[in-house]
Each structure stands twice: as structure tokens, then as C-alpha cells.
Amino acid sequence: MPQPAFDIEATIARLFVYPVKSCAGVELPEALLTETGLEFDRAWMVVDAEGEFVTQRQLPRMALIRPQMKHMEVVLRAPGMLALHLAFDRVEQPVRVRVWKDEVAAYDMGDIAAQWFSDFLSEPGKPQALRLVRFDPEHKRLSSLQWTDGVEATNQFADGFPLLVASEGSLAELNERLAAAGHDAVGIERFRPNIVLAGIESHDEDRVDALHVATGEGEAELKPVKPCTRCPIPDIDPATATSSPEVGDMLRTYRADPRVDGRITFGMNCIVLQGVEHMLKVGQAVGANYRFE
């Protein structure tokens, strides 16, 4: 009998893009693969008056802002707010903003967008002066060369890498553990992946060298390079924006990762080695070989 081409064989079960960093994701049946990850992923970001990025860590109500991708615009909706329309081809003045340790070039999206975010994310007695910015595609923001082995992998406003891959198996194990402790199951949305794989064992995404995706345009190759360390965001229920600690507490019982000095991880950050301008689709086959170090 012929030997299988790969150690493990999976399929793409779900695809997500997050147009505005830290707001809700958009689930899509297909998405264009670009150098910086999936098209429109983390293309926009909310910043404070000093140009510093803000996320659900400070403003959990960002989880309630739900984008919808249209033909020439992204439409943002939030409870009690009129829809905000952002044209793909429209920006205002250039600005400099910060995401983690990086200062990057961006474009301000104007006063209407700024007021919309400030109004929705302000709490009684805690007014917010926020702006919405769009990443300048001419700016080259590199992922950590330490983790990419010197490969220059660009990304937009993502925390550090172009793509995040997780698996249904990893989520199933977490939910089994939560159920045994008397907690409700959670959705993969809490972990904000771009690509969700089906058909592999729990956390096999941690153990493989490269993901080979069979697309209509040929093979795309995505390389897992760094385990995704987890902040408190998975404790935030994306449907209500309320936080409770059971997800993080459970992960701490079995997901301390020696590769990142014992921090808690779930999912793998990936870079794009091959397949720019290919279309990733739900149902496509993914093959991978185990990594031996």
C-alpha cells in the first residue's frame, strides 16, 4: 500500500478575519491569503489619544462590535448604535500609532468613526477619546525574526504574526475539562483564530513543521513558528462582553508551555511561506508532518 503523503491530514473547518483589532470576528467561507495573513485581517485598529492601541483587555465591550464584510466596505454594528460604514478605499490623514513595541504608519479614519468608537466604548464617568486608524500597506511591520528563523514575515495590526491556527480537537479537550469541573462549554471564538482545523488530535497544531493547504491555485504553505500565549481575553464571553476566570484557570492546569517560559498557550502563530494570492476555503485539505527537534 502507498504511504500517506503526510503524518497527519486535516481539513479547514472554519475561517475568521478580524477587520478591527480586538472587535468581533467575521466568519467566512473563503478568504484571500496575503503576505500579512488573511485579507483585511487586523487592517483597522482603535487607539487612544496618545496613539496607543487599545483592546478588550482594557475595554471588553469591544467584543460587542460586530463587523460585516460588504463588497466595497466593512459595516460595524454595536448595541444601541447606528451602523458605521468604512469604505475600503477611503482614509484621511496619515498618523503614527503604536501596537505593542512597534511604532507604525497608519491613516486616521476621521471624526465620525472616532466619535462612534468613543461613544460606544465610554462608560459612565469614564469618557474615552478614541480614534480609528487603518494600517498603511506601505509600512513593513515584521514578525519576530527570532521566532521566524530569519524569515521576513510581515503583518498588519495583529499582535505579532500573520495567522493564528487552532483546532477543533484542542477546543474539544478544553470543553471536556470544563464540563468535568461543572462549567459550560465555550466556543472557538474566544481564541480568535484565523484558521480552525478539523480531523487532528488535540494540540497537534503545536507539533507540526508546516501546513500544506491544497488550494485551487496550488499549494499554500503555512509554517507554525510560535505558540500563542494567552492573556485574559479568552475569559471574556464574546456574546456578552462579561468576564469570568474559568477558561484561563482551566488552561493553567494543563497548558503551561516550556517553549515560552511556562506561559499559557493555545493555538499556533503561523507565517506564510508560499501561496500569496491563493484563496483559502472551508473544506480544503491540509497535510502536515510532525516536527522533530
N, C-alpha and C positions, 0 to 999 in steps of 0.2 A: 504493500500500500504506500502511496506517496506520503511523505512527511508534510505536516501542515507548514504553511509559509511562516507563521508566527507562533510564538509561545502562547499568546492569548489573542482572542478575536472578540471584538465588541462591535456595537453599533452606536451611532449618535442618537440618543433618546430625546434630548431637548437642547435648544439653543436660546441663549438670552443675550441681549445687549442692554446696557445701562447708559442711555444717552446723557443724562445728567448725573455726575458722580454722586453717589450716596442716595439718590432718589430710587424709586421702584424700577425694576427691570421690565423689559418688553420681551415676551416670548415670541419667537419667530419660527416659521417652518424652514427658512433658509436665510443665510447671511453671507455677505461677501467677505472673504478673507483678505485683509490688507497687511502691510508691514507692521502696523501698530495694533493688530488684533482684528476683531470684527468691525465692519464699517459702522461708524457713528458711536462706537462704544467709548464712553467717558470723553466725548467730544466737548461737552459743556461742564462747567463746574461753578459752584456757589462760593463766593469769597466774602470776607468781612471788609470793614472799612480800610484795613491795612493791606488788603490784597492777599490775606492768608486763607487757605481753603478751609471750609467747614464741612462736617459730615454728620451722620446720625449719632456719632459719639457725643457731640455737643447738642445737637438738635434732632432728637429722634423722630419728630414729626416729618422730617424729610422722607421717611418711609411711605408716607401717605400721598406724596406727589407722584402721580402716575402718568408716564409719557405714552403717547400713541404715535407710531410712525405713519405718516401720510406720504403722498407722492413727492411733494416738494417742501414738506415741513414736518416738524415734530410738534405735537399738541400736548400741553401739560394741563392736567386736571388735578384739583385738590378739593377736599370737602369745604363747601361754603364759598368757593372761589369761581369766578368766570374762567373759562379756558384761556390759557396763554399760548399763542401761536408763534413759533420760532421758525422762520424761513431758513432753509438750508443754505441759501446763497446771500444772506444778509447779516452784516455785523456793523458795529460802529467803531469807535476809536481804539487804537492799539494800547495795550496796557501790559505791565509786568506783574505777575502773580506768583505765589509760592504754593507748591504742593510737596509736603514733607520737606526735604532739604534742598529741593530744586527750585530755582527761580526760572520761570519760563515765560515766553512771549505768548500773548493771548489777545483777544479782542473783546471789549466790553459789548454787551448786548443791549444797552440802552436803559433809559429811565423807567420805561413801562415794566420791563422784566425785573428790574431792581426793586421797584415798588411791590410787585406781585410777590416776590420771594420774601421781602421784608414784612409785608402784611401777614402772610400766612404763617411764617415761622416765628413771629414775635409772640411772646406770652405776656399776660397782664403784669405790668411793672418791669418787663424785660424787653424793651424795644430793640429790634435788630436793624442795623443799617447794612444791608447785604447787596451785592451785585452778582449778576450772572455773566460769566465770561465763556468764550469759545477758544479752544486751543488753536494756535497759529500753526497750520500744517507745514510752514517753512521752518519751524523750530525743530531741532533734533534733540529729543529727550531720550537718553539711553537708559536701558535697564542696567543693573549692577554687573559690570564686567567680571567681577569675582565669581558670580553665580553662572554667568553665561559662557564661561571659559573663553572670554575674549571676543565672543560674537557680538557685533554691534546690533542689538535688538532695540528698536525704537518703540515708544508707547506714548499715548496722549496723557490724560489725567488719571489713568489707573494708578494704583498705589505704587507699582514698580515694574510690572511685566505686562506683555501684550494680552495674554489669555489666562484664564483660570479654568482648570478642568477638574471635575469631581465625578463620582459615580453613584448610580442608584444603590449599588451594594454597600458603599460606605454609609449612605443615609439610612439604609435598612438596618445596619448594625447599630447605629446610634439610636434609632427608634425602638429597637428591641431592648436596648439597655434602659431607655427612658420608660418604656412600658413596664419593665420589671421593677422599676423604682416607683411606679404609680403615677407617672407623668404622661401627658398627651404626646402623640407623635407630632413632629414638626416637618415642614416642607423644605425642599432643597433651596427655596428662595432665600432662606436665612443666610445661606453661604455664598450667594451672589456669584455662582459660576457662569462662565460663558458657554461651556460645553459640558453636557451631562452624558456619561457613557452608561450603556446597559450591557449586561451579559458578562461582567467580570466580577471577581471576588472583591470583598470589602478592602478598600485602600490599595488595590492592585495598581491604581494610577501612580502610587508612590514608588513603585518597584520597577518601572519600565524605562527603557532607554529612549525610545522615540515612538510617537504615534503616527502611523501611516494611514491617511484617510483616502479612500477611493472616491474621488470626485469626478464629475462629468468632464472636467478639463484635464484630468490626470491625477497623479498622486500629490497630495499635500503632506508635508512632514512637519509635525509639531514636537518640540523637544521639552519635556518636563525638566525644569532646572532648579526650582526651589520650592520646598514645602511652604504652603500658605499659612503663616502664623495668624492666630485668631485673636481679635480684640473683642470688646463686649457686643459688637453688632449682632452676632448670631443669637444673643439673648433677647433681641427686640423682635416682637411679633410684627411682621410686615403688614398685617391686616389692621392692627390697632395702634401701632407705634408704642405700645407699652412694653416695659422690660421686666423680665424675671430671670433669675440666675440659673435655672435648672439645666439649660443646654451647656453653658460654659462649665458648670460644676461637673456634669457628666463627662464632658470631654477631658477634663483634668484627671479623671480616674484612669484613662487608658490612652491618651493621645499626646503625652509629653514626648517630644521629638528630639533625640540627641543631635540630629543634624543642624538644629537651630538652638543649641544650648538649652534643651529641655523645655522650650516654649510649646504651647499647644498648637497643633496644626490640623488642618482638614482641607484636602484638595491640593493640587499642584499648580504652581505658576509655570506657564509654558512660553516659549518663544517660537517664532515662525522661521523654519529653515528652508521651506520650499512650499510653493503653492499660492503665492501672492496673486490676487485677482481670480482665484478659484472660488466657486460657490460651495459652501458647506451646507448640507441639507440633513434634516432629520431622516434617519433610516440608513444613512451611508455606513459602509463597513469601515471598521478601524482595526488595524492589526498592530501588535507591539511585541517586542522581545524583552525578557527580563534583563535588568541591568546587573552586571556582576562587577563589584568594585574591589 
